[in-house]
Amino acid sequence: MSLPFAIIAMLTIAAAVAAMSLRNLVHCALALTVAFAGLAAAFLQLDAQFVGFAQILVYVGAVAILIVFAVLLTRGGEAPEKTVFSASWFWGLLVAVTVFGALAWAITNSFASQLAPAEKVDATVKQIGDALMTKFVLPLEVIGLLLTAALIGAVIIAMREESSKTKIEDGRSKIDKTVPPSSILHPPSSGGQQ
């Protein structure tokens, strides 16, 4: 194991632990972004350029930004009052270690681990890109539409929650008057009438 790979691995593990243990959701999302970037750097160092660049584009560039937007749009950035660890953390740790041990035993004793390693396939980024843009273009476009619909749905849900929230003033509950958003077709009027 080389020194740069060890540094990248330690940075990735530290960022993943920070993403699980920090109390502020925005800090957790940023730590998760660092963990994604560390995984991308590890892939790039292992000569898997397509996977590394896909990790950067999809996870670091898109999913991490979606997580930050979702946290900020839903006002979930405040730190919780309760502690991070529950009373049954010991049992959770015991189950996690048991599952990890069972999976490690199953992998080391499986039939696939006894086979000779396959010869290296020379697949370049250009070949993979050509396959994605010719043979697999329809699934790629469907995934893009699905992600766009999910983002629009998250924005609509966040706007609906914002318009129907209640405020408590002077001991009374009052619902804010909802103002429709202005657009090019319906500009805001100065007199309150539309």
Buried (B, 14 or more C-beta within 10 A) or exposed (E): EEEEEEEBBEBBEBBBEBBEEBEBBBBBBBBBBBBBBBBBBBBBBEEBEBBBBBBBEBBBEEBBEBBBBBBBBBEEBEEEEEEEEEEEEEEEEEEEEEEEEEEEEEEEEEEEEEEEEEEEEEEEBEEBEEEBEEEEEEEEEEEEEEBEEEBEEBEEEBEEEEBEEEEEEEEEEEEEEEEEEEEEEEEEEEEEEE
